[in-house]
Amino acid sequence: LVVGGFVAVVAAAFYPIFFHPLTHKNEYEVQKVNRAGINQADVQPV
């Protein structure tokens, strides 16, 4: 029971990090298009 609970907590922690981007690729492609003309070095604080 303890091991199953630990596995559930680890799976719940990995969902937003790993599985959500894999299943919602179109949202991240929109971000890539929106950031196409932005130079990251120009936006970073000094």
ABEGO torsion letter per residue (X at the ends): XAAAAAAAAAAAAAAAAAAAAAABAAAAAAAAAAAAABBAAAABBX
